[in-house]
Amino acid sequence: MQNKFDNLKKNLLKLKEQGLCLALSGGIDSSLLLYLCKDLGVLVITIHSDFQTEDEIQLTKQLCTKYGIRQIVLSIDVFQNPFIINNPRDRCYHCKKMMFEKIIQVASENGCKFVLDGTNFDDLKVYRPGRKALAELGVISPFAVYEITKSEIREYAKQCGLDMFNKPSVPCMATRFPYEEKLIKSKIFLVAEAEKILKKEGFECCRCRLHDSIARIEILPEKFQFFMSKKDLIVASLKSLGLKYITLDLEGFRSGSMDL
């Protein structure tokens, strides 16, 4: 693992000469990449859309302030793109393309030739249509290039003293809906608020997937008993948002369950 990171850092030093820009989402992957680039004059660009939570945006700002790194937050209205809002199976391709075209444009305007993102080696093994857009646009994914896995990223972040080394993944809010179901702002807000409630009650690793009027809650199986001890409170809180039916997925939390 150490050799992988040593080679990655050497490559970042070479790219530095022509200007580095990092697309920072606030997840552990791009946050560790930020840490590795913090002394290389990197420019950070963060996308703010209805698919990102305000907490994640604030986290990116805190990280950039901590390291004294210049950040540009770009607001993008994903609801102007019908390919995204109609939510086809390749929605992520259209979304990544829209966002990274803008990131590349702004990076170029600020003298940065290379744009980096936090895609890791494990991401290459699962359904990620957005990778096609990154490849088409020439975005560099250092962790994928050097075959660095998610577990290695977490371990290295821990070694570096980053307190977010075990931060749960937070994919975009569009992943909470079945493909082909049109995305609606009010429903995206609804699931975001539902997940806030779950996290407040102690379920940091969670998803609220919405199937019409049915909320399918995913949490870690070892948290099931704890969930049941808070069942009445959670159900009442979620129903107060307008959710009609609250279900607990017995398979537990798993990334990409809408891809089955």
VEXLO-827093 format. One record per residue (C-alpha): residue number from 1; residue in one letter; x, y negated, z. Coordinates in Angstrom, 2 decimals, m for minus. Last residue first. Example, Ala and Ser with C-alpha at 12.3 -4.5 7.8 and 13.67 -1.06 7.14 Angstrom:
- 2_S_13.67_1.06_7.14
- 1_A_12.30_4.50_7.80
***
This chain:
- 260_L_m29.92_4.78_m8.77
- 259_D_m28.69_1.24_m9.42
- 258_M_m31.03_m0.32_m6.85
- 257_S_m29.05_1.49_m4.14
- 256_G_m25.98_m0.52_m5.12
- 255_S_m24.31_m0.57_m1.72
- 254_R_m25.60_1.89_0.83
- 253_F_m27.31_1.28_4.17
- 252_G_m29.41_4.09_5.56
- 251_E_m30.81_7.18_3.89
- 250_L_m33.88_6.89_6.13
- 249_D_m34.85_3.55_4.55
- 248_L_m36.82_1.67_7.20
- 247_T_m40.15_0.25_5.98
- 246_I_m41.95_m3.04_6.57
- 245_Y_m45.22_m3.66_4.69
- 244_K_m46.83_m7.09_4.27
- 243_L_m43.94_m9.55_4.20
- 242_G_m45.20_m13.10_4.66
- 241_L_m42.33_m14.54_6.68
- 240_S_m44.26_m13.88_9.93
- 239_K_m44.33_m10.25_8.84
- 238_L_m40.55_m10.15_9.19
- 237_S_m40.64_m11.51_12.73
- 236_A_m43.47_m9.22_13.84
- 235_V_m41.73_m6.18_12.37
- 234_I_m38.44_m7.11_14.01
- 233_L_m39.97_m7.68_17.45
- 232_D_m41.98_m4.46_17.32
- 231_K_m39.07_m2.37_16.10
- 230_K_m36.46_m3.57_18.57
- 229_S_m35.87_m0.21_20.26
- 228_M_m36.44_1.39_16.87
- 227_F_m33.55_m0.60_15.40
- 226_F_m31.23_0.53_18.21
- 225_Q_m32.12_4.13_17.41
- 224_F_m31.45_3.57_13.71
- 223_K_m28.12_1.77_14.23
- 222_E_m25.99_4.89_13.67
- 221_P_m27.73_5.20_10.30
- 220_L_m26.28_1.82_9.16
- 219_I_m29.06_m0.50_7.98
- 218_E_m31.27_m0.60_4.89
- 217_I_m34.73_m2.15_5.17
- 216_R_m37.22_m1.54_2.36
- 215_A_m39.74_m4.42_2.29
- 214_I_m42.93_m3.42_0.49
- 213_S_m45.14_m6.07_m1.15
- 212_D_m43.54_m5.70_m4.60
- 211_H_m40.46_m3.60_m3.88
- 210_L_m38.15_m5.89_m1.92
- 209_R_m34.79_m4.68_m0.68
- 208_C_m33.78_m6.13_2.70
- 207_R_m30.14_m5.20_3.16
- 206_C_m28.04_m4.74_6.28
- 205_C_m24.56_m4.70_7.79
- 204_E_m24.76_m7.37_10.51
- 203_F_m27.67_m5.63_12.21
- 202_G_m27.62_m7.19_15.68
- 201_E_m30.95_m9.01_15.99
- 200_K_m29.56_m12.17_14.38
- 199_K_m28.40_m10.07_11.45
- 198_L_m31.90_m8.69_10.93
- 197_I_m33.45_m12.16_11.12
- 196_K_m30.98_m13.58_8.62
- 195_E_m31.74_m10.60_6.38
- 194_A_m35.42_m11.53_6.34
- 193_E_m34.57_m15.15_5.53
- 192_A_m32.52_m14.08_2.51
- 191_V_m35.31_m11.69_1.48
- 190_L_m37.85_m14.54_1.48
- 189_F_m35.59_m17.07_m0.25
- 188_I_m35.14_m14.62_m3.12
- 187_K_m38.90_m14.13_m3.17
- 186_S_m39.56_m17.89_m3.36
- 185_K_m37.04_m18.33_m6.16
- 184_I_m38.59_m15.67_m8.40
- 183_L_m36.69_m12.96_m10.27
- 182_K_m38.66_m11.03_m12.87
- 181_E_m38.78_m7.32_m12.15
- 180_E_m36.87_m5.52_m14.92
- 179_Y_m34.35_m4.14_m12.42
- 178_P_m35.62_m3.63_m8.88
- 177_F_m34.93_m6.47_m6.42
- 176_R_m32.42_m6.93_m3.57
- 175_T_m29.48_m7.14_m5.97
- 174_A_m30.60_m10.64_m6.97
- 173_M_m29.38_m11.86_m3.58
- 172_C_m25.74_m11.74_m4.67
- 171_P_m23.51_m9.22_m2.95
- 170_V_m22.53_m9.71_0.71
- 169_S_m19.99_m7.08_1.74
- 168_P_m19.60_m6.57_5.47
- 167_K_m16.74_m8.43_7.22
- 166_N_m14.21_m5.95_8.63
- 165_F_m11.07_m7.96_7.80
- 164_M_m12.85_m11.21_8.74
- 163_D_m10.51_m11.92_11.65
- 162_L_m7.55_m12.28_9.31
- 161_G_m4.42_m11.34_11.23
- 160_C_m2.34_m10.46_8.19
- 159_Q_m2.31_m6.79_9.27
- 158_K_m6.11_m6.89_9.41
- 157_A_m6.24_m8.35_5.90
- 156_Y_m3.93_m5.54_4.77
- 155_E_m6.26_m2.92_6.26
- 154_R_m9.38_m4.51_4.77
- 153_I_m7.79_m4.80_1.33
- 152_E_m6.52_m1.23_1.57
- 151_S_m10.03_m0.02_2.41
- 150_K_m11.43_m1.91_m0.57
- 149_T_m8.89_m0.39_m2.93
- 148_I_m5.80_m1.90_m4.54
- 147_E_m5.12_m0.46_m7.98
- 146_Y_m2.60_m3.19_m8.89
- 145_V_m4.73_m4.50_m11.77
- 144_A_m7.96_m4.08_m9.76
- 143_F_m6.60_m6.13_m6.86
- 142_P_m5.24_m8.75_m9.26
- 141_S_m8.53_m9.36_m11.12
- 140_I_m7.60_m11.77_m13.93
- 139_V_m10.36_m13.50_m15.91
- 138_G_m9.81_m13.27_m19.67
- 137_L_m13.32_m14.32_m20.67
- 136_E_m14.25_m11.04_m22.35
- 135_A_m12.78_m9.05_m19.45
- 134_L_m14.73_m11.04_m16.85
- 133_A_m17.93_m10.62_m18.89
- 132_K_m17.42_m6.85_m19.08
- 131_R_m16.77_m6.71_m15.34
- 130_G_m20.25_m8.15_m14.74
- 129_P_m21.75_m4.81_m15.77
- 128_R_m20.61_m3.34_m12.43
- 127_Y_m21.83_0.24_m12.05
- 126_V_m19.21_2.00_m9.94
- 125_K_m15.62_3.22_m10.41
- 124_L_m14.05_m0.09_m11.45
- 123_D_m15.30_m1.72_m8.25
- 122_D_m13.06_0.64_m6.27
- 121_F_m9.99_m1.06_m7.77
- 120_N_m10.98_m4.50_m6.46
- 119_T_m12.70_m7.50_m8.08
- 118_G_m11.57_m10.60_m6.15
- 117_D_m11.36_m13.14_m8.95
- 116_L_m8.54_m15.07_m10.60
- 115_V_m8.56_m17.80_m13.26
- 114_F_m5.29_m18.59_m15.05
- 113_K_m4.52_m21.70_m17.08
- 112_C_m5.17_m24.33_m14.42
- 111_G_m4.69_m27.97_m15.38
- 110_N_m7.78_m29.42_m13.74
- 109_E_m9.86_m29.58_m16.93
- 108_S_m8.84_m25.98_m17.54
- 107_A_m10.21_m24.93_m14.14
- 106_V_m13.45_m26.80_m14.84
- 105_Q_m13.97_m24.96_m18.13
- 104_I_m12.92_m21.61_m16.68
- 103_I_m15.39_m21.99_m13.80
- 102_K_m18.20_m22.93_m16.18
- 101_E_m17.60_m19.91_m18.41
- 100_F_m17.23_m17.94_m15.18
- 99_M_m20.75_m18.71_m14.00
- 98_M_m22.64_m18.04_m17.21
- 97_K_m20.63_m14.92_m17.99
- 96_K_m21.00_m13.57_m14.47
- 95_C_m24.78_m14.03_m14.63
- 94_H_m25.18_m12.51_m18.09
- 93_Y_m23.10_m9.45_m17.14
- 92_C_m24.82_m9.14_m13.74
- 91_R_m28.20_m8.97_m15.44
- 90_D_m27.10_m5.84_m17.33
- 89_R_m29.99_m3.75_m16.02
- 88_P_m32.41_m6.51_m17.01
- 87_N_m33.47_m9.16_m14.47
- 86_N_m35.79_m11.39_m16.50
- 85_I_m34.23_m14.26_m14.54
- 84_I_m30.72_m13.54_m15.78
- 83_F_m31.41_m13.31_m19.51
- 82_P_m33.83_m16.23_m19.14
- 81_N_m31.02_m18.59_m18.03
- 80_Q_m32.34_m21.84_m16.57
- 79_F_m33.14_m20.02_m13.35
- 78_V_m29.43_m19.56_m12.74
- 77_D_m29.16_m23.24_m11.86
- 76_I_m25.45_m23.74_m11.18
- 75_S_m23.95_m25.94_m8.49
- 74_L_m20.16_m25.99_m8.68
- 73_V_m18.21_m26.34_m5.45
- 72_I_m14.66_m27.57_m6.07
- 71_Q_m12.08_m26.71_m3.44
- 70_R_m8.64_m28.14_m2.73
- 69_I_m6.69_m26.06_m0.22
- 68_G_m5.64_m27.20_3.23
- 67_Y_m5.58_m23.65_4.57
- 66_K_m8.24_m24.18_7.25
- 65_T_m10.21_m26.56_5.05
- 64_C_m10.32_m23.97_2.28
- 63_L_m11.48_m21.30_4.73
- 62_Q_m14.16_m23.54_6.23
- 61_K_m15.49_m24.46_2.80
- 60_T_m15.68_m20.80_1.79
- 59_L_m17.62_m20.02_4.99
- 58_Q_m20.06_m22.84_4.31
- 57_I_m20.89_m21.34_0.91
- 56_E_m21.43_m17.91_2.48
- 55_D_m23.76_m19.34_5.12
- 54_E_m25.75_m21.20_2.46
- 53_T_m26.61_m17.89_0.86
- 52_Q_m25.68_m17.19_m2.74
- 51_F_m28.14_m16.13_m5.48
- 50_D_m29.91_m19.51_m5.50
- 49_S_m26.68_m20.99_m6.81
- 48_H_m23.44_m22.40_m5.43
- 47_I_m20.34_m21.23_m7.29
- 46_T_m16.99_m21.73_m5.58
- 45_I_m13.86_m23.00_m7.30
- 44_V_m10.52_m22.95_m5.51
- 43_L_m7.41_m24.57_m6.96
- 42_V_m4.17_m22.78_m6.06
- 41_G_m1.02_m24.72_m5.21
- 40_L_0.85_m21.50_m4.49
- 39_D_0.95_m21.64_m0.68
- 38_K_m2.63_m20.44_m0.15
- 37_C_m2.46_m17.79_m2.85
- 36_L_m2.21_m14.70_m0.63
- 35_Y_m4.79_m16.13_1.80
- 34_L_m7.12_m16.92_m1.10
- 33_L_m6.74_m13.35_m2.33
- 32_L_m7.76_m12.21_1.16
- 31_S_m10.86_m14.39_0.90
- 30_S_m11.61_m13.12_m2.62
- 29_D_m11.80_m9.56_m1.33
- 28_I_m13.31_m10.21_2.13
- 27_G_m16.31_m12.06_0.70
- 26_G_m16.52_m15.86_0.75
- 25_S_m17.20_m16.22_m2.97
- 24_L_m13.94_m17.81_m4.08
- 23_A_m13.15_m18.01_m7.81
- 22_L_m9.43_m18.72_m7.67
- 21_C_m7.59_m21.09_m10.00
- 20_L_m3.87_m20.86_m10.64
- 19_G_m1.73_m23.19_m12.73
- 18_Q_0.91_m22.49_m15.35
- 17_E_3.83_m22.00_m12.94
- 16_K_1.67_m20.12_m10.45
- 15_L_1.32_m17.14_m12.78
- 14_K_4.87_m16.02_m11.98
- 13_L_4.36_m16.39_m8.21
- 12_L_1.09_m14.46_m8.49
- 11_N_2.98_m11.60_m10.13
- 10_K_5.44_m11.38_m7.24
- 9_K_2.50_m11.37_m4.80
- 8_L_0.87_m8.46_m6.64
- 7_N_4.10_m6.48_m6.62
- 6_D_4.46_m6.91_m2.85
- 5_F_0.80_m6.03_m2.37
- 4_K_1.14_m2.76_m4.24
- 3_N_4.42_m1.94_m2.52
- 2_Q_2.79_m2.42_0.88
- 1_M_0.00_0.00_0.00
***
